[in-house]
Amino acid sequence: QVQLVESGGGLVQPGGSLGLSCTASGNNFRRRAMAWYRQTPGNQRALVARITSSRATAYGDFAKGRFTISRDNNQNTVYLQMNSLKVEAKAVYYCGAWLETRILSTIPSTPPDYWGRGIQVTVYS
């Protein structure tokens, strides 16, 4: 089992910035694809950003141009820098991780194998 622990959530004003961190347990972090998802009541969990072991990235439409995902393999940590935050960004943000053996081409079509508990991001004026 892989444990994922998110941190950095909180309150931010529209147009402001916030950084999230997710630290994973285990010795295979370097080989895992990682991601951030978000969810609001009544909606499906939606991809915010994803980063592979080779640091290829993908972003949800609402995140493109404003959010940046990165990773530090020495710290077993994936980051999400959120800039120009809008009110609709208010949600619970979840860290996700895939099995280190997952075939890269299948990752975009499959949900993460491990999830963090989620962390609240609130955007308000």
N, C-alpha and C positions, 0 to 999 in steps of 0.2 A: 504494500500500500504506500501511496505517496500522499503526504499531507501538504496542503497549500495554505499559506497564511497571508492574507491581504492586510495592508496597512496604508494609511495616508488619506482615507476618506474624510469627509467633513462638509462644511458649509462654504460656499463660494458665491460671489455676486456674478450676475450675467456679465460676460466679457472677461471674466477673470480666469485664472489658471489654477490647476490642481495636479499634483503628481501622486500616482498610486504605485505601490510596490507589492510584489508577491514573492514570497520565499518558499521554495520547495524542499522537502526532505529527500534523502536518498543520494546515491552516487552516480546516477545516470542523467542528471539534469542537462548536461552538454548535448546529449543526443535527443532530447525531447523537443517537440514543437510545443509552444506555449501560446496562450491567448487570453484576452480579456473579453468577456461578454457582459451585457447588461440586461436587466429585466425590470419591468414595471408591472403593477397589478393588471391581470387580464391579458397580458401579452406574452408571447414566447420569448425565451432568452435569445438575444440577438448578438451577433458578432460585432465587437468594437474594433479589435485589432488582433492579428495573429503574427507570430514570428517563428520561423523554423530554426532548426539547429544550425543551418548555414546563414541565418539572418535574413532570409527572404521574408518580406512582409506583405500583409494584406489588411485592408481596412474596410469597415462598413461605410456605406455612403455618407452617413452623418458624421463620420470621423475623418474623412479624407481632407487633407490640407490643414487640419487643426490639431489632430492627435498624433503622437509619436510613440511607437512601442520599441523597446530596446531590451537587451538582456546582458547580464554580467554572469558568466558561467562560473567564475571564481567564487561568487557569492550565492550561487543558486537562486538568483533573483531576476525576475522580469519586471519591467517598469512600464508605466503608461503615463506620458505627459499630456495633459489635456489643456489646450489653450482656447481662448475665445469661446468660453462655455456659454451655452444657451440654456434657457429654462427647461427645454425638453430633454436635456441631458440628465435631469434628476432621475435617479434609478439606483437599484442595488447593482453593484459591479462585482462580477465573479471572475476569479482567476481559474483558468482551465489548463490541463496538461494531457498530452497524449502518451500512450505507451512508447517507450524508446524504440520499439521494434516496428512501429507503424510505418507502412510504405508512404512515402512523402506524397505521392499523387492522390492518395485516398483521404488525406487529412481534411481538405476543404469540404468534403461531403460527409464527414463523420463527426459526431460531437466528441468533445474531450472525454478521456477515460477517467479523469480525476477532476474534482471541483473543490474550490475553496468554499468557505462558509458565506462569502459575500460581504461587501462593505458598502455603506450608504454614501452616496454623493448627492448633496442637495444644492441646487442652484436657486438663489432667491435674491430679490432686490431689497 
